[in-house]
Amino acid sequence: MNNFQLPEVTPSASAVAPRHSVKRRIDPIDAPARPLGSKRLALIAKRTNAAASTSDRHAERIAEGDTLLTNHDGTVTFLLRATRYGLLMERTQRQASGMRLVQTMVFHDVKSFDRWCAVEPLRFDDGLLFSKLGRQGHAAFSIHP
């Protein structure tokens, strides 16, 4: 008949060597987080309630003729007050963890106020609030020339 031999099919060698599973010890950092204690939960609730009531705190400080400007999430507020010494501005920046930074400045003239506005980072973060701040600040200088 014929002298041809049929080829034998053999499985190809794997390109990747077989990987043996290795069990490693679980580090404490890999474990799930512990539940918070009652004191910690109470502190978080207190901070959340304090952040929610920021408008009440500002209402106490605002006198007639003052201007309060707040960004959309309430993390940055400006309190503007025209005085005979110039423009008094209080800038408050809050963080979610309860910390806040309060800066109080007095601008004696429009030039110093404009110079401060030129370097205020809010001009990039919230342009609408920044333009309101500039308009209200210039208006406050016209009250006490």
Secondary structure, 3 states (H helix, E strand, C coil): CCCCCCCCCCCCCCCCCCCCCCCCCCCHHHCCCCCCCHHHHHHHHHHHHHHHCHHHHHHHHCCCCCEEEECCCCCEEEEEEEECCEEEEEEEEECCCCCEEEEEEEECCHHHHHHHHHHCCHHHHCHHHHHHHHHHHHHHHHHCC
